[in-house]
Amino acid sequence: MEMENRTVVSEFILLGIPNTEGHETLLFIGFLAFYLCTLLGNLLIFSAILVDSRLHTPMYLFLCNLSVLDIGFASISTPKLLFNLWTKSRTISLGGCMSQIFFFQFLGSTECLIYTVMAFDRYVAICHPLRYLIIMNRKVCAILTAGSWISSSFHATILTSLTFTLPYCGPNAVDYFFCDIFPVVKLACADTYVIETVTFTNTGVVPMTCFSLILLSYIRIVYSILKMKSGEGRRKAASTCASHLTVVTLFFGPCAVIYTQPELSKVVATAVQIFGDVATHMLNPVIYTLRNKEVKGALKKLRGVLTTAH
């Protein structure tokens, strides 16, 4: 009888970004600008690599995947946030909340694995240059890429299923600006020990394993660069790795701050999360373009193709 009297939650209320009441218009303009820049920058990188056959190599295949991930990741919460800011509505349907959790875990895990694969690619290119094309052949690249996406889909499916097999029958106000596992499961009217333990383990083990592998790859890469006799070779190898190291730092930095500093105020934690979710994916195309002559050349070629088409 107690279960029958409970009301099943069919929608959630997103409490949004703390201490921003009355600034909805300013926030809308800011987030819209970030989102449009993210879409434009990543679409340009993706299109430029497709157009230029010289960039049909493992390194740029993984960069294409990263551009798709950046567009997807930025689209998980930003469109809904923009809609809520514009309409001053805070509701999200149960299905919408499930979608946000699934895609946040799915794309986050995939991006983590793709960064690891990119580090392995740079390791092979710099430490074993003569065997690079043999090791990083099309089959290996396809397996590494598909494996990243498929394994992440299982990871996201398990966590989302565990989250929404819990009953939600009481308060429905999510103390965040989008649906994430921990803010949502706080609202469940059942024991959340299993989902919290599994989520904390998974979201800890996957990034830490990836970060450790990336770190080991770069320790070996730095050692190989220091052994190079050619100054030009050193500069080229260091420049190639600098962009990847920068985006890896931007990706893992906010995660490390949020998960290792639980005493952070809600305002600071939200600001760090917004930087990780919104700004990072806008900056990635800029970082990969600034010091990469091949990508700059491909963008010029793409501009030429577009100009000719018109």
N, C-alpha and C positions, 0 to 999 in steps of 0.2 A: 504493500500500500504506500510505503514511503517513496519508492521509486516511481510509482504511478502518479504521485502528486507533484513530482518534480517537472519543471518546464525544461524541455530540451532546447539548448541554444541553437538558433538558426543563423545568427549573425553576431559579429563582434564589433565593438567600438574601439577604434584606434585613438588613444589619448594624444598622440602626436609628439611633436618636439616640445620639450618643457620650456616654459617662460617665453613663449613667442606669441601670446595672445595679442591681437591687434596688428600684427606684422604679416598677416597672411599674403597680402599683395606683393610685398617685398620678397618674401620667401618664394612665392610662385614664380616671379620673374627670375630669381637666382637659380632655382632648381630647373626651370625651363631652359635657361641658357646653358647650364651644365649638361643637361640631357641632350640638347640639340648638338652641342659641340662633340659630345661622346659619340652620337650616331654618325655625324659627318666625318669625324676623324677616323673612326674605325672602318666605315664604309669606303673611304678613300684608300686606306692601307690595303684592305681586302681586294678592292677592284684593281689597284695598281699591281699587286702581286699576280693576280689572274691574267692581266693584260701582258705583262712582261715575262716572256718565256725564260729569260735568264735567271729569274727568281724562283723557278720551279725546282727548288732544292729543299732538303729536309728542314733547314733552319727557317725558311720562309713558309713552308707548309705549316709548321707549328705556330708561326706568327699569325697566319690566317686563322687558325683555330682560336688563338688568343683574341683576335679582333671579334670573332663571332661571340666568344664568351663575354667580352667586355660589353658588347651591345645587349646581349641577353641579361647579364647581371644588372646593368643599369636599368633595364626594363622591368625588373621584378617588382620594385617598390615605387620607383619615381613616377610612372604614369598615374598610379592610384593616389600617391601623395599630391600630385598636381591637381587631380580631380577634386580631392578633398579640400585642398586649399582654395580652389576656385569656387566650389559650391558651398564651402563651410560645413560640409558633411563629414562625419567621422566613421561612418559605418562601413563594414566590409562583410560580404556574405561568408558563410561557412566554407563554400567551395573556393571562394577567392582567397581565404585565409590558408586553406590547404595547399592551393597552388603556390602561394608565396613561400611557404615553408619548404615544399618539395623543390621548387626551382632554386631557392637560396642554397639548400644543401647540395643539390645536383650540380649546379654551375660552380659553386664554391669549391667543391671537391674536385671537379674536373679541372678547374683552373690551377688548383694546387698541384695536381698530377702533371698537367701540361708544362708548368714551370720546371718540374723535376725532369721531365723528358727533354726540355730545352737545355737544361744544365748538362745532362748526359750527352746531348748532341755536341755542345761546345767542348766537353771533355774529350770526346772522340776526335773532333776536328783539330784540336790543338795538341793533344798528347799522342794521337795516333793518325797523323795526317795522311800517311801513305795507305792506310787501310780504311780511311773514312768512307769511301764510296762502297767498299765491300761490306763494312759493318752496318752503315746506315743506308741500306738499300731500300727500295720501295716497299718490299714486303715487311721489313722490320718497322719502318715508319708507319705503315698502315696498322700493324699490330699494336704498336705503342699508342697511336692516336685512338684507335677504336677501343682498346683496353681501358684507356683513361675515361672515355665517355660511358662505356658499358658498366664498368665497376662503380662509377659514381652514381649511375642510375639505380643500381641495387642499394647502395648506401642511402640514397635519398628516399627510396621506396620504403625501406625498413624503418627509418626514423619517422617518416610522415605517417606510416601505418600505425606505429606504436603511439604516436601523439594523438591520433584521432580515433583510436579504439577506446580511449578514455572517455568517460561520460562528462559532458559539459552541461550542467543544469542549474547553475547559480549565476554569479556575476559574469558579465561578458565584456568588461572594459580592459583591453590590452594596454598595459603601461609602456607603450612603445609607438614608433611611427610606422611600423609594419609588423606583420605576423612573423615572429621568430619562435623557436621551440620553447625556450625557457619562460618568456613572458606569457605564452599561451597556456602551457601546462600548469602554471600557477592557478589557473581558473578551473581546473578539473576538480570534480567532486568525487575523487577516488585517490588512492595511494599512488604517488607519482615517482616512487623510488626507482622502479625499473627503467622507465623512460629517461629520467634524469641521469642515472648511472650510465646507461647505454649511450646517450647523447654526449655526455661529458667525456666518456672514453673514446668514442668515435671522433668527435671534433677535436680531441686532444691528440690521439694516436696518429691520425692521417696527416695533419699539418706538421707534427713533430718529426714523423718519419720522412716526409718530403723535405723538410728543412734540413734534416741531418744529411740526407743524400746529396742535396744541393751544396751544402757546406763541404762535404767530403770531395765532391767533384771540383769545387773551386780551390780547395787546398792543393789538389793535384795539378790543376790548371796553373795556379800561381807558381808552383815549383817548376813546371815546364817552361813558363814564360821567362823566369829568371835564368834558366839554362840556355835560352836562345842567344846566339852570338850576334844576330842581325838586329840593329836598333829599329829598323823599319818593321821587321817581323814582330818585335815586341809591341810596338805601338799599334799595329793592326790587330794583333790578338787581344791586347788590353782594351782597345776601342770596341771590338766585337762583344766582349764580355761585360763592358761597363753598362750598356743599356739593359741587359738582362738582369744584372745585379741590382740596378736601380729599381726596376719594376718589382723584383722579388722583395726588396726591402719595403716598398710601398704596400705590397700585398700582405706580407707577414707582420709588418710593424703594428698596424691597428689591431690585428688579431692578438698579438702578444700583449699589447697594452690592456685590452679589454679582459682577456682571460687570466692574466697574471696579476692584475690590480683590481680585485673585487671591491676594494674600499673606495674606488673612484666615485665621485658624485654623479648623479644621473645626467646632469648637464654636460659634464666633461665626457662621460662614456658615450652619450648620444652624438656629441660633436666628432669624436674619434670614429664612431661607426659611420657617420655620414661621410666623413673624409674617405674611409675605406670603401664604401659602397658607391659613392658618386664621383668624387674628385679623382680617385686613382684610375678609374676606367676612362676618364677623359684625358688624363696625362699620359697614359701608355702610348698612344699613337705619336704624341709630341716627342716623347723620349726616344722612341725607335726611329724617328725621322731626323732629329737634330744632328746625330753623329753618324748617319748611315748614308753613304753616297749612293749605294745601290737603290735604296728606297726612294731617295730624292730623284734619281734618274727615272725610276719607274713612274713616279708621280708626274714628272714632266712629260713622259710618254703618254700617260693617261690623259693629261690635259690636251696633248696634241690630237689624240684619238677623238676626244669629245668636241674639240674645235672643228675638226674635219667633218664630224657627223652633223654639226650644225651648218 
